[in-house]
Amino acid sequence: MNKHDQADQETARIPADTSPPGEGTTGGESPSAHRPWYRNAELLYGGATVLGVLAVFFWVVGRLNNNPLPVDARPLTPPVAPPPAVAPPPSIIEHPDEPDTNSYPVMAVAVPGPQFKLQGIFYHPQNPSVILDGRTVFPGDRVAGGFRVGIITSTNVTLVSPTATNVLSLSGR
């Protein structure tokens, strides 16, 4: 038995009118007067009706007050003037029949660099190495004259410096 059924049984045991005549009740009380508020159907229906009427009232008031607010629209930043047009550089007129008086003669001078002796290539795609001047070197190692070992292939090795590049290969190939 749940507590609601138990409450119904207790209210059924209470006599309708226990007070002497002329005091208290008139004897015409309904049986629902002794029930808890949540078991009283008239109260629940009345509350639901009031809530419904209020909902309709606020909906109608909201629909009637549909005047938009005035808006003063303006840009957030002032407009930026386009950049001034840049005049094209003056055209260069070339005269191929006139001698060039602004150039200096350039002379290629061969500067002797270090002489490397490639003695062997051990080529493996993941870890190639060469024997250069009796020393085993790998890609990225520094050698004489500021050179660095570059790419090693199965037939040659590339040595790179800031000013020159040398490609060495084994003799006879």
N, C-alpha and C positions, 0 to 999 in steps of 0.2 A: 504494500500500500504506500503510495507516495504522499508527500506532505500536503498537496492540494486536496486529495480525497479525504485526508485526515481533518483538514480545516473545514471541509464541507460537513463532515459528521459532527464536529464540535458545534458548528452553528445550528445544526438540526436539533441538538439536545437543549439549546437555550430556548426557554419558553418565550413566546411572542410578547407577553405583557406580564411582568412579575411585580410591577409597582402597584401600590394601592390605588383605588380610583381617585382621580383628581390630581395625582402627583405624577410627574415625569411624562410618560408617553400617553398618547391618546388611544393607543390600541390599534391604530390603523397603519402601523409601519409595515413597509414591504419587507419580505424576507431578504432582499438584497442589501438592506441597511447594515447587516452584520457581516457582510463579505468584505475581504480586502479589496482595495481600490482596483488592482489589476484583474480581479475576477468580476468586476462590475461592468457589464456590457454597455450600459447607457453612458457611463463616463468615457469609455474608450471610443464609442461612436461619436460622441460629442466633441472630444478632443481632435479626432481625425477630421471632423467637419470644420472646426475652427482653423486647423492648419491648412486645409484645402482652400478655404476662403481667403486666408492671408496670402497664400501662394498666388492665387489668381489676382488679388489686389496689387501685389508688388510687381507682377508681370505686366499688368495694365499700366501702372504708373511708369514703369521702365520704358514701355513702348511709347507713351505719350511724351516723355521727356527725351526726344530723339534729336534735339537740336545740336548740330556739330559745333565744336568750339572754333572760334576764328584762329587761323594760323597765319603767322607772319613768316613766310618762307624767304630765306636769303642764303646765299652761298657761304660756306664755312671759311673759305680762304679767298682773298681778293684774286681776281684774274691776273695771270702772269702774262706780261707782254712777250711776244715772240722775240727770239734773239735777233739782233741786227744782222742783215745780210753781209756776208764777207765777200769782199771783192776778189775775183780770181787773180792769181799771180800773173804778173806780166808774161806775155808769151816770149819764148826764147827763139830767137831767129838764128838758125845755124847757116853758116856759109862754108860748105865743104871745100871751096876753092881757096880759102884763106888759110894760112898756116896757124896752128894752135900755139899761141904764145903764153898760155897760162899753165902748161903742163911741164913737169920735170921728167927727165928720162929715168926710167926705172931699170935697175940692173939686178938680175937674179944672181945672187952669190950663193954658191953651194958651201954650206958650213959643214965641215966634217963632224958627224955625230959618232956616238959609240958604235963599235963594230960588234955585232952579236954573232955567236956561233950556235946554230941550232943543231943539236946532236941527236935528238930523238923525240918522237911524238907518241904518247900513250893516249889513244882516243877511246873514251867511253862516254856516251851521251850525258850521263849524270855526273861524271867526275873526270874530265879530261886533264891531262898534264903534259908538260914538255920538259926536256932537258935542255937548258939554255946556259951556255958557258960552264958546263959541268955541274949545274945546280938544277934540281927539280922544282919547277914553279907551276902554279895553278892560275886560272883566270882571276884577275884582280890583284895579283901580287906585284910589288914594285921591283923593278930591275934597274940596272945602271942607267945614268943619263936622264933621270926623271920619267922614264917610260913605265908604263903599267901593262901587264899582260891583258890583252883584250879577248878576242874570240879564238878558240882553238878548234880547228877542224881536223879531219883525218889526214889532210895533206899539208896544211900550213898553220901558222900562228900569226896573230896581228898584235903588234906592240904600239901603244898609243901614248903620246905626250901632249901637252897643251899646244905645241907648235908643229908636231909632225906625226905621221903614221907610217910604220914600217910593217911590211908583210914579209915574213920569212917562210921559206919552204926548204925541205930537205933536198940536197943536191941529187940529181939523177931522176928527178920526177918532173 
